[in-house]
Amino acid sequence: MIISMKLHSTKQEVESVCERIRERGYKVHSIEGEERVVIGAVGVGDTTNILESLEAMNCVEKAVRISAPYKFVSKEFKNTRTQIKIRTHTGEIEIGGDEFVMMAGPCSVESEKQIMECAEAVAATGAKVLRGGAFKPRTSPYDFQGLEEVGLKLLAKAREATGLAIITEVMSDRDVSLVAEYADILQIGARNMQNFALLKTLGSAGRPILLKRGMSSTVKELLMSAEYIVAHGNPNVMLCERGIRTFETVTRNTCDIAAVAALNELTHLPVILDPSHATGKRSLVPPLARAGVAIGADGLIIEMHPCPEKAVSDGAQSLTFPQFSAMMKDLAPYIKLWKAARATELAAV
């Protein structure tokens, strides 16, 4: 259930409500806004007249039961968009607000020269986030597994040179603190969407999380995985549609583009589209990117490489620098319309 406190409630009043909820056997989670506090209560406590009991308190405005199994990420818990702010030494990036955010870079960090060239190309287009894998989950144990901490240090060097924020994947709960030391955003890949030990650890990571949908996972399962992270203390989660496994073979995966719109109805968390993994073909990335903007994604994450045919991973779906630049120009009018629609939405809240 969720409990909305009256405007300007005191800390003592909030704590008195939390204590009454705990007495009934529930766990408490609160979100503090500038003027109002919203309290979430989850568990299987005593439900007898609890809503009426809470609403009888002078400091409580409203108490309602949440029907969705995912409590904290549900729009029933929070009906305004979560806006995730990331500070770099050149400014602030906001994801989930009135800015369409582009993330781009190579699948894997291969060398200092490669990642610096990619960072410069990404920054030149106006994109704000550099992606690059230092730890790589690969289907074959004989494929390139990443440069690990060396790769993280190269990403940090690229950030220092360009002002881009850094997003990179973390694969194990043992590596969360190490990756968080270097990265601005921690990415959870499709294979780890239901790695619950990792999800719990991310609750205290102190960094925003990009959670990718599993290859055979439903939207509900994606939201339940996000719930793990939020329930363990980290509200800054982005969801990523990256294509799911179906019977179709013409593309690497099947992009469930409708999932973007569905997630916008079900959750307050930002939604990112990954057209590179969703198609596996660089020729299909730009048209799917346009679709992502049009359907209401908060941003895109794109793979690009200075020489895709020599990439150690995902070369077939990586754009060249000229192709990435052309796509960014092509997206400009779509993003302009997106911003107008988002401004209208935010003004109505």
N, C-alpha and C positions, 0 to 999 in steps of 0.2 A: 504494500500500500504506500501511498505518498501523502505527506502532510504538508500543506502550505501554511507557513506562519504568517501572521499579520505583518503589515509594513512596520519596519523599524523595531521588530521584537528584540528584546535584550538577550544577551548570552545566557543569563540566568533562566529566562523563559524558555529558550531553546533547550537548555539542559534539562529543565523540568519535564518537557515533552519527551525528550529522549529517554529519560529515566522511566517514565511511565510505560514507554514502548518496551524497554528492556525487561521490565517487571513481567510483561506478558510473554517473554521468551523469544523476542525478535532481535535480530541484529540491526544496528542503526547506521545509516549512511546519510550525510547531509551535504548539500551544495549551497554555498553562500553567495548570493548575488549582492549587488550594491545596496539594495533596499530590502530584499526579502530572502529568507532562508527556506529551502525546501528540504524536507527530511524523507528519506526512503527507509522503509522497514521491510526486511525480508526474513523468511523462515517459516516455521510451522508452529507458531505460538498460539496462545489462547485467543480465539477470534470473537469470543462472546462480548457483544456490545462495544468492541474496541473503537470502532469508528465514531459511534455516538459519544463515547467517553472522551475521545480526543477533541471532538468538535465542541464539547461542552467547556473546554478550557478557554479562557478569555483571550489568550494569545494565539489561538489557532483559527485560521480563516476557513480551511476546508481539509477534510480527510477523505480519501477515496481509495478503493481497492484496485490494484493493477491486475488485469486479466492475463497479460502476456507472461510467458515463462521467463523471458529476459526482462528484468525489472528496471535496472538502472540505465540501460541503453534504449529503453522504450520511449516513444513519444508520450505515453501516458505519464511517465515520470517527469519528462522535460519537453515541453512543446516548442521551445525555441532551439535553433541550431547551435550546436557546440562549435565554438570558434577557437581554434588552436593557434596560439601565437608562438613563433620561433624567432629568437633574436640572433642576429649575426653581427659582426663588427661593422657592417655597412647599412644596417637597418633592421626592420622587423617584417616577418612574413606572417600572414594570417590565413589559415586554411579553414574553410567553412563559413567565411564571411562574404564580403563583396569583391573578393579577388579570386580570379581563376588561376590556379597554381599549376605551373608546368614543372615536372621533374624529369630529368633526362641524363643519360650517360651510358657507359658500357655495361654489359652484363657482368664482366669481371675486370677488376683492376689487374692489369698485366705488367705495367712498368710505369716509372715516373713520367717518361715522355708521353706515353699514351694517355694517362689520366689527366695530365696538364693540358694536353691538346683538347681533350674532350671538355674539360672545365671551361677553357677559354671559348670554345664553340658554343657551349650551353649559355654562358653569360652573355655572349654577343647577341643572342636572339631575344634576350629579356626574360628567359626562364630563371627561376629562383632557387631550384634545388638540384644538386648533382647526385645521381645514383651511381653506385658501383659496388660490386660484390667483392668482399675480402675473404669471407667464408662462403664456400659454394657447395650446396647440396646437389650431388650429381647422381644420376641413375646408375652409372657405372663406377665402380671403385677405382678404375684405372684412368678416369678423366681428370682434368685439372680441378683441384679442390680449392684453389684460391691462395693468395699470399698471406692470409691471416693478419697478424698484427703489423707486418710490413705494409700490407695493403691499407690498413687503417691509417697508418702514419702518412702514406701518400695522399689519401683522401683529405686528411687534415691540412696537409701542405697546399693542396688545391683550393681548399676553403679559404686559407689565409691569403692566397694570391688573388682570388676572384670575388670573395664575399658571398659565395653561394653557400646555402645550407647543405648538409650532407645527410643522405639516407643510405643505409647499408644493412644487410641482413644479419641477424643473429640466429644461430641454429640450436644453441644449448643454453639451459639455465646457468651452466657454469661460466658461460662467456658474456653474460649480460653486463656485468660491471665493466669488463674490459671494453666492449663495443660502445657502451654508453659514455665511456671516457673520451671517445673520439667523435662519435656521431651525434647529429642533432635529432635524427629520427631513426628509430629502430624498426626494421622491416621483418615481419614474420612471414615466411614463405608458405606456399600452399601445402607443402608436405608437413609443416609444423602447426597447421591451424588448430589441431586438436592435441598438441603436445601440452598437456595440462600443467605439468611441472614448470615448463617454460612460461606459460601464460600467467601462472601465479606469481612467478618471480618478476615479471614485467610490471606487476602492480606497484612495485617499489623501485622501478628503474629510473625514475626522475626524467624520463624522456618521452615525447610523443611516440605512438606506435602506429605503424601501417600494417594492418592485419589482412593478409590475402586469403581469399576464399579457397578452400580445398578443392582438389580436382574433381571430386565426386560428392561434394558437400552441398546441402541445401542452404537456402537463405537463413532459415531458422537456426541451423547448426552454426553458421557464421556468426549470427547475433549472439548465440549462447557462448561462443568462444570469446567474443568481445566482452560479454558479461563477466567472464572470469577475470579479465584484466581490470575492468572498472570496479568490480566488487572487491578486489584486492588493493584498491587505493589509487589507481591511475585513470582519471577520466578522459585523458587526451588520446583517444583512439580514433584512427581513420580506418574505414573499410575499403577493401580493394576487390573489384570484380576483374578477374584475370582469365576468364574462360574456364569451362568445365569439360569433363570427358564425356563424350557421347559416341554414337555409332559413326558420326561423320568423319571422313578422313581427308577432305580437301583442305582443311586447316588443321593446325597443330592442336588447338582446342576449339570449343564452340563458345563464342562470346554470348553470355546471357545478358544482352543489353537491357532487357526489361527489368533485370535485377536492380539496376541503378535507380530506376523510377520506383520500384517496389521498396527498396531500402529507404528512399527519401520519404515514403509514406509511413514506414514502420519505426524509424529511428531518428534521433537528433544528431547522430554522428556524421561527420563528413564522409563522402563517398568518392573514391578515386577509381578511374578506369585504366587498365593496362592493356592497350590494344596490341602490344608487341607479343606478349605471351598468348593473348586470346586468338591470334591468327597464325603466328609463326612465319608469316611472309611479309617482307618489308613493303611490298606493293599494296598490301591491304591495310597497313597501319594508318596512313593519312585519312582514308574514307571512314574508318572506324573511329578515329580521333574526332572527326567532325560529328559523328553520331553521338559520341560521349558528351561533347559540349551541348549539343542540341537537347539531349534527354535530361540534362541537369546534374551531371557529375560536378564535383567541386574542383577537379583537376585531373591531369593525366600523368602517367609515368611511362616514359618512352625509352627504348634502347637505341643507342647510336654509337658509332665507332668510326675512327679515322680510316680504317681499311677492313670492312666487314668480312671480306673473303679470307683474311688472315686472323680473325678473332678466334680465341681459344674456346669460346662458347657462344652460342646463339647468334652466329654471324648471319644466318639466313633471315632473321627477323630484325636485324639492326639497320637503321638508316645511316647513310653516309652524311657527312656534315652538310653538303649542299641540299640533300633531300630533307634533312631536319630543318634547315633554314627556310626552305620553300614551304614546308608544312606549316611552320609557325606563321608565315605571311598569309597562307591560305586560311588559317584558323582565325585570323584577326577580326573579320566581320562577324563571325559566329560568336566569338568571345564578347564583342561589343553588344550583341543582342542578349547574350547571357547576363552581362552585367546590368543591363536595363531591367531584365526580368528579376534578377536577384535584389536589386535596389527596391523594386516595387514590393517584393515579398518581405524584405526586412522592415520596410516602412510600415507595413500592415501589422506587424507584431506589436 
